[in-house]
Amino acid sequence: MAERLPPEIIARIRNNPKLFLTELKNALASGTGNFLLTLIDKKRPLPDRETKPELTPLASNRGYVIDNHNYELRLSPDAEAALHSMAEELQKNGMRLYVRSAYRDYAAQNLLYQNAVKTYGQAAADRESARSGASQHHTGNACDFSLPGQKSYDDFTSSQQYRWLSEHAWEYGWSNSYPAGCEEITGYRPESWHWRYLGKPAAKLERDWFTSGGQSIQQLMLEFMCRWQNP
Ligand SMILES: [Zn+2]
């Protein structure tokens, strides 16, 4: 995972440090106490394995489509509300947003990870599945989107929903966690379907400042925030 920001991002910040600082502080103030901006990755699992976020069940009359009938999907109330608004806007544009997975507890994540290891082997599993404790899904702010009858999650990459989300999701506070071309930074292969709710101020901060090579990179912003708060 990246220890330093790409020169493009450093130059952008140096060009207008005052504005950056104002927007950074706004974003940080919006993200206290609800895992909104907690950095969770392979190196930094959640410290307290028993921590549970506040959760609300996803419901079928909220614009999105629940594409999982094995168990009840849940998200933090703020993430669910933002998902609701975003899915309604997609609907106005002739698309439906299907949700396959949302909050996962440690046991559910462990099961997924162990299955991935069995199916693909350790190395391949680690490129796309988090170990228990290290998944953004533990925050209650992450979602996996899907397509009806998909063969694999990767089908989402060529969908019109993904194209729309890539342009507009930030307006609703959502961010794609593992974009293409960023495996060395994020530790994960591209996952077009995996989105995390950061809240509007942080999603805008990511888009306006933490963009490199035309791609805004959530991981770089969360790492920066982590260093900023724990120097
Ligand atoms: Zn996911």
Boltz pocket constraint, residues with backbone or C-beta under 6 A from the ligand:
constraints:
  - pocket:
      binder: B
      contacts: [[A, 137], [A, 142], [A, 143], [A, 144], [A, 193], [A, 194], [A, 195]]
      max_distance: 6.0
